[in-house]
Amino acid sequence: MAGLEYSKNGLVGVLTPQANTTVEPEFRVLWPKNVGMINARMISNKNTIADRLLDYVDQIESTLTRFANAPVDAVAFGCTGASYLIGREKEKEICDNIKDKRGYPFVTAARAVTDTFEVLSAKKIGLVSPYPGDLTEQSADYWKSAGYEVAEVASSYNQESDFHPIYSLSAENAFECIQLLENRNLDAIVMLGTGMPTLSPLVRLSNWSGPPVTSCMLSLAWRTVMHISDTQPNADNLKDWLSGNEWRDRMNLLYDI
C-alpha cells in the first residue's frame, strides 16, 4: 500500500531537542506525501536532562516565533520527557494557550499517545523506556495520572554512551525490549521518547502475537495528521498507522529495505 490519501495538504512545524537525531528522519517516513515539515531546534546549556527539558518548555513561545509567518497548520512538540516533568494540567494549559493565540493545534507526543490509548481502549500498559530511572518513574507517574495502570517497564537506557544516553540507542535496543513484553498481560505497549528509533521495530512486528504497540513518534505523527486533515481519531485510521500500512512503503523506498 502506497500510503493513504488525506483530503488536505498541510505544513507541520516541529520543535526538536538540540541533539535529537531521530525526529527528522522518522517524520520524513511518517508524513503522508501531501504533508510537509519545517523544523526548529530547541537549545539549552543546562547540565542535566531534566533541566534541559524544563528549559525547552520555557522556550516554546520564543521557538515558535522562528517560524515567523510560515503557514503552519499544526506544530508537533517532539520532546516527550518535558510533559512528564510539567504534568498533564500544565501541558494542557500550554496547548490551549497556543491554539488560542496562534490558531493552530500544538500537539505533544504524550497527549498523542494518550489519544492512542483511548482509541485502543487500553488501560493496562507497558512502557519501553530509553530514560534514566528517575525520568522513567516520572513517565510512569504521568501515565498513572491519566488513568492508566503501568503494569510493565522494559528499560533500554544506555548509560555508557559517549554521545547521549538516549539518542545513541538503536532500533535493535527498542526491539529487544518490546520482545520482553510480548507475553505479558497488557492492553498496549508504547516505546517512549522521540530519541530512540522506533519505526524499524514496528515493521518487524508483522507476525507479533502480543498487544498493540505504538511509539511516541508514531502517535505524534498520526495525531498531528488527524488534526490537519480534520479527521477524528478512530480505530480504523489508527490501525493503518500501527500496522505500517500508512508509511511502510515510504520507509522501504527511502531506506532501500
C-alpha positions as CSV (number, residue, x, y, z in Angstrom):
1,M,0.0,0.0,0.0
2,A,1.5,3.3,-1.0
3,G,0.1,5.3,1.8
4,L,-3.4,6.8,2.5
5,E,-4.5,10.0,0.8
6,Y,-5.8,12.8,3.0
7,S,-8.1,15.5,1.7
8,K,-5.9,18.4,2.8
9,N,-2.3,19.4,2.1
10,G,-0.6,20.5,5.3
11,L,2.5,22.0,6.7
12,V,3.7,20.9,10.2
13,G,6.1,22.9,12.3
14,V,8.2,20.6,14.5
15,L,10.1,21.5,17.7
16,T,13.0,19.2,18.3
17,P,15.6,19.0,21.2
18,Q,19.0,20.2,20.1
19,A,20.9,16.9,19.9
20,N,18.0,14.7,18.7
21,T,18.9,12.6,15.7
22,T,15.6,10.7,15.3
23,V,12.7,13.1,14.9
24,E,13.5,14.4,11.4
25,P,14.3,11.1,9.7
26,E,11.4,9.3,11.2
27,F,9.0,12.1,10.4
28,R,10.3,12.0,6.8
29,V,8.9,8.5,6.7
30,L,5.7,9.1,8.6
31,W,4.3,12.2,6.9
32,P,1.9,11.4,4.0
33,K,3.1,12.8,0.7
34,N,0.9,15.9,0.9
35,V,2.2,16.9,4.3
36,G,5.4,19.0,4.6
37,M,7.5,19.8,7.6
38,I,9.7,22.7,8.9
39,N,11.8,22.2,12.0
40,A,13.1,24.4,14.8
41,R,15.6,23.1,17.3
42,M,15.4,24.0,21.0
43,I,18.7,25.0,22.6
44,S,19.7,24.7,26.2
45,N,23.0,24.8,28.0
46,K,21.7,23.2,31.2
47,N,23.7,20.4,32.6
48,T,21.1,17.7,33.3
49,I,18.4,16.1,31.1
50,A,15.6,17.3,33.4
51,D,16.9,20.9,33.5
52,R,17.2,20.9,29.7
53,L,13.6,19.6,29.3
54,L,12.2,22.3,31.5
55,D,14.3,24.9,29.7
56,Y,12.7,23.7,26.4
57,V,9.3,24.2,27.8
58,D,10.2,27.8,28.8
59,Q,11.3,28.4,25.3
60,I,8.3,27.1,23.4
61,E,6.8,30.6,22.6
62,S,10.2,32.0,21.5
63,T,10.9,28.9,19.4
64,L,7.6,29.2,17.7
65,T,8.4,32.7,16.6
66,R,11.2,31.2,14.4
67,F,8.5,30.0,12.1
68,A,7.5,33.7,11.6
69,N,4.5,33.8,9.2
70,A,5.1,30.4,7.7
71,P,1.6,28.9,7.0
72,V,1.8,26.1,9.5
73,D,-1.3,24.0,10.1
74,A,-0.1,22.4,13.3
75,V,3.0,22.2,15.5
76,A,4.3,18.9,16.8
77,F,6.3,19.0,20.0
78,G,8.9,16.2,19.7
79,C,10.0,16.2,23.3
80,T,8.0,13.7,25.3
81,G,10.1,14.0,28.5
82,A,9.1,17.6,29.1
83,S,5.5,16.5,29.5
84,Y,6.3,14.2,32.4
85,L,8.0,16.9,34.3
86,I,5.4,19.6,33.9
87,G,2.4,17.3,34.3
88,R,-0.8,17.0,32.4
89,E,-2.6,20.1,33.6
90,K,0.3,22.5,32.7
91,E,0.7,20.6,29.4
92,K,-2.9,21.2,28.5
93,E,-2.7,24.8,29.5
94,I,0.2,25.3,27.1
95,C,-1.5,23.6,24.3
96,D,-4.8,25.5,24.8
97,N,-2.9,28.9,25.0
98,I,-1.0,28.3,21.8
99,K,-4.2,27.2,20.0
100,D,-6.0,30.4,21.2
101,K,-3.1,32.7,20.4
102,R,-1.8,31.3,17.2
103,G,-4.8,29.5,15.7
104,Y,-3.2,26.1,15.2
105,P,-3.0,22.9,17.3
106,F,0.1,22.3,19.4
107,V,0.4,18.6,19.6
108,T,2.6,17.0,22.2
109,A,3.8,13.4,21.9
110,A,2.5,12.5,25.4
111,R,-1.0,13.7,24.6
112,A,-0.9,11.9,21.2
113,V,0.0,8.7,23.0
114,T,-2.9,9.2,25.4
115,D,-5.2,9.6,22.4
116,T,-3.8,6.3,21.0
117,F,-4.6,4.5,24.3
118,E,-8.1,6.0,24.3
119,V,-8.8,4.7,20.8
120,L,-7.4,1.3,21.7
121,S,-9.5,1.3,25.0
122,A,-6.2,0.4,26.7
123,K,-6.0,0.6,30.5
124,K,-3.1,-1.7,31.4
125,I,0.0,-0.6,29.6
126,G,3.7,-1.5,29.2
127,L,6.5,1.0,28.7
128,V,9.7,0.6,26.7
129,S,11.8,3.4,28.3
130,P,15.0,4.9,27.0
131,Y,15.3,7.1,30.1
132,P,17.3,7.0,33.2
133,G,15.5,5.6,36.3
134,D,14.2,8.9,37.7
135,L,12.7,10.1,34.4
136,T,11.2,6.6,33.8
137,E,9.5,6.9,37.2
138,Q,8.2,10.4,36.3
139,S,6.9,9.0,33.0
140,A,5.0,6.3,34.8
141,D,3.5,8.9,37.1
142,Y,2.3,10.8,34.1
143,W,0.5,7.8,32.7
144,K,-1.0,6.9,36.0
145,S,-2.3,10.4,36.4
146,A,-4.1,9.9,33.1
147,G,-5.8,6.8,34.5
148,Y,-3.6,4.0,33.2
149,E,-2.1,1.1,35.0
150,V,1.6,0.9,34.3
151,A,2.0,-2.9,34.6
152,E,5.4,-3.4,33.0
153,V,8.5,-1.4,32.2
154,A,11.4,-2.6,30.0
155,S,14.4,-0.3,30.0
156,S,16.9,0.3,27.2
157,Y,18.8,3.1,28.8
158,N,22.4,3.3,27.7
159,Q,24.4,4.9,30.5
160,E,27.8,4.1,28.8
161,S,27.2,6.2,25.7
162,D,29.9,8.8,24.8
163,F,27.3,10.8,22.7
164,H,24.0,10.9,24.5
165,P,22.4,8.1,26.7
166,I,19.1,8.4,24.8
167,Y,20.0,9.5,21.2
168,S,22.7,6.8,21.0
169,L,20.1,4.0,21.3
170,S,19.5,1.8,18.3
171,A,16.3,0.3,16.8
172,E,17.6,-3.1,18.0
173,N,17.7,-1.9,21.6
174,A,14.0,-1.0,21.3
175,F,13.0,-4.2,19.6
176,E,14.7,-6.4,22.3
177,C,12.7,-4.5,24.9
178,I,9.5,-5.0,23.1
179,Q,10.1,-8.7,22.9
180,L,10.4,-8.9,26.7
181,L,6.8,-7.7,26.9
182,E,5.2,-9.9,24.2
183,N,3.5,-12.4,26.5
184,R,2.6,-10.1,29.3
185,N,-1.0,-9.3,30.1
186,L,-1.2,-5.8,28.6
187,D,-3.6,-3.8,26.6
188,A,-0.9,-1.8,24.8
189,I,2.8,-1.0,24.7
190,V,4.5,2.3,24.0
191,M,8.1,3.0,23.1
192,L,8.8,6.2,24.9
193,G,10.6,9.3,23.8
194,T,11.4,10.8,20.4
195,G,15.1,10.0,20.5
196,M,15.1,6.2,20.2
197,P,14.5,4.9,16.7
198,T,11.1,3.0,16.6
199,L,9.9,2.6,13.0
200,S,12.1,-0.4,12.2
201,P,10.9,-2.3,15.3
202,L,7.3,-1.6,14.4
203,V,7.9,-3.0,10.9
204,R,9.3,-6.2,12.4
205,L,6.1,-6.8,14.4
206,S,4.1,-8.1,11.4
207,N,3.7,-11.5,13.0
208,W,3.5,-10.2,16.5
209,S,1.3,-12.1,18.9
210,G,1.4,-9.5,21.7
211,P,-0.7,-6.4,22.4
212,P,-0.8,-3.3,20.1
213,V,2.5,-1.4,20.0
214,T,3.0,2.3,19.3
215,S,5.7,4.8,19.8
216,C,5.8,8.5,20.8
217,M,6.9,9.3,17.2
218,L,4.2,7.2,15.5
219,S,1.4,8.5,17.8
220,L,2.6,12.1,17.4
221,A,2.6,11.9,13.6
222,W,-0.8,10.1,13.5
223,R,-2.5,12.6,15.8
224,T,-1.0,15.6,14.0
225,V,-2.2,14.4,10.6
226,M,-5.6,13.8,12.1
227,H,-5.7,17.4,13.2
228,I,-4.6,19.0,9.9
229,S,-6.9,16.7,7.9
230,D,-9.9,17.4,10.2
231,T,-10.3,13.7,10.8
232,Q,-11.4,12.3,14.1
233,P,-9.1,9.7,15.6
234,N,-10.7,6.2,15.4
235,A,-9.8,2.6,15.3
236,D,-9.6,2.4,11.5
237,N,-7.2,5.2,10.9
238,L,-5.1,4.3,13.9
239,K,-4.8,0.7,12.6
240,D,-3.4,1.9,9.3
241,W,-0.6,3.7,11.2
242,L,0.1,1.0,13.8
243,S,0.2,-1.7,11.1
244,G,2.6,0.3,8.9
245,N,0.0,0.4,6.0
246,E,0.2,4.2,6.1
247,W,4.0,4.5,5.9
248,R,5.9,1.2,5.4
249,D,6.2,1.7,1.6
250,R,7.8,5.1,2.1
251,M,10.3,3.6,4.6
252,N,11.2,0.9,2.1
253,L,11.6,3.4,-0.7
254,L,13.7,5.9,1.4
255,Y,15.9,3.3,3.0
256,D,16.0,0.6,0.3
257,I,14.7,-2.0,2.7
